[in-house]
Amino acid sequence: MKTLRSTYLFALTAAFGVLAPMASADTYVLPFTDLVDGYMPGGTDIATLTIEDWGTDLVKITLAHNSTSTAGQFISDLWFNLDPFAAITQGNQTCNDGSAVEFDTFGAALDDHSNVGIQFDIHQTFKTSGDERLFPGEWISFTLTGSGLNAADFLAFGQPTNGGWDNVIAMIHIQGVGEGGLNSGKFAVVPEPGSLAVVGLGLAALLRRRRFR
């Protein structure tokens, strides 16, 4: 994966409109803005990923399927990244409607979580039937624990494969899209080129690749 050095985190988070309310901890609020595959979901401000420092070696991840998304659509998958790589465990799953969440751990640095030409580190799955699906107006959160883990570690780009996008931080799979709810799309957190320019012309030189496949 590729990520920005810590000295440029504030510039990157400003480009995303990110919040950092506490001096001792960071919070990153990342909107899903770009269709990378399939059909465009209905509505506006479809979903938001919030990454928070929750304690020593502890990060809280919250995925909100915003109420401005079209009724009947649901999120079935979340992919995101981690750099530097760390062995992590998940706990404290919560959802505003009380439903359970399924978690697909990656286990090792070279596990395969590729989708639509992008290699991700972590794949989180959600219920796909009945009222337990992640509908508009609902959110789900979980904590991740690992040695030295902090929220900034998740501001990493997926590794492009087979011509896939090279600037995706996270991606969701939205189902129930379109007339009759028969279609789906992959929607991603993608920094705008103009926003990335905020960090300066030397950005490319500051990007590093963590692993080679």
JOPE-V647389 format. One record per residue. N is the residue number from 0. RES is the residue in one letter. SS is DSSP state (a for helix, b for strand, c for the rest). Layout:
N/RES/SS + N/RES/SS
This chain:
0/M/c + 1/K/b + 2/T/b + 3/L/c + 4/R/c + 5/S/a + 6/T/a + 7/Y/a + 8/L/a + 9/F/a + 10/A/a + 11/L/a + 12/T/a + 13/A/a + 14/A/a + 15/F/c + 16/G/c + 17/V/c + 18/L/c + 19/A/c + 20/P/c + 21/M/b + 22/A/c + 23/S/c + 24/A/b + 25/D/c + 26/T/b + 27/Y/b + 28/V/b + 29/L/b + 30/P/b + 31/F/c + 32/T/c + 33/D/b + 34/L/b + 35/V/b + 36/D/b + 37/G/b + 38/Y/c + 39/M/c + 40/P/c + 41/G/c + 42/G/b + 43/T/c + 44/D/c + 45/I/c + 46/A/b + 47/T/b + 48/L/b + 49/T/b + 50/I/b + 51/E/b + 52/D/b + 53/W/b + 54/G/b + 55/T/c + 56/D/c + 57/L/b + 58/V/b + 59/K/b + 60/I/b + 61/T/b + 62/L/b + 63/A/b + 64/H/b + 65/N/c + 66/S/c + 67/T/c + 68/S/b + 69/T/c + 70/A/c + 71/G/c + 72/Q/c + 73/F/b + 74/I/b + 75/S/b + 76/D/b + 77/L/b + 78/W/b + 79/F/b + 80/N/c + 81/L/c + 82/D/c + 83/P/c + 84/F/c + 85/A/c + 86/A/c + 87/I/c + 88/T/b + 89/Q/b + 90/G/b + 91/N/b + 92/Q/b + 93/T/b + 94/C/b + 95/N/c + 96/D/c + 97/G/c + 98/S/c + 99/A/c + 100/V/c + 101/E/b + 102/F/b + 103/D/b + 104/T/c + 105/F/c + 106/G/c + 107/A/c + 108/A/c + 109/L/c + 110/D/c + 111/D/c + 112/H/b + 113/S/b + 114/N/b + 115/V/c + 116/G/c + 117/I/b + 118/Q/b + 119/F/b + 120/D/c + 121/I/b + 122/H/b + 123/Q/b + 124/T/b + 125/F/c + 126/K/c + 127/T/c + 128/S/c + 129/G/a + 130/D/a + 131/E/a + 132/R/c + 133/L/b + 134/F/b + 135/P/c + 136/G/c + 137/E/b + 138/W/b + 139/I/b + 140/S/b + 141/F/b + 142/T/b + 143/L/b + 144/T/b + 145/G/c + 146/S/c + 147/G/c + 148/L/c + 149/N/c + 150/A/a + 151/A/a + 152/D/a + 153/F/a + 154/L/c + 155/A/b + 156/F/b + 157/G/c + 158/Q/b + 159/P/b + 160/T/c + 161/N/c + 162/G/c + 163/G/c + 164/W/c + 165/D/c + 166/N/c + 167/V/b + 168/I/b + 169/A/b + 170/M/b + 171/I/b + 172/H/b + 173/I/b + 174/Q/b + 175/G/b + 176/V/b + 177/G/c + 178/E/a + 179/G/a + 180/G/a + 181/L/c + 182/N/b + 183/S/b + 184/G/b + 185/K/b + 186/F/b + 187/A/b + 188/V/b + 189/V/b + 190/P/c + 191/E/c + 192/P/a + 193/G/a + 194/S/a + 195/L/a + 196/A/a + 197/V/a + 198/V/a + 199/G/c + 200/L/c + 201/G/c + 202/L/a + 203/A/a + 204/A/a + 205/L/a + 206/L/c + 207/R/b + 208/R/b + 209/R/c + 210/R/c + 211/F/c + 212/R/c
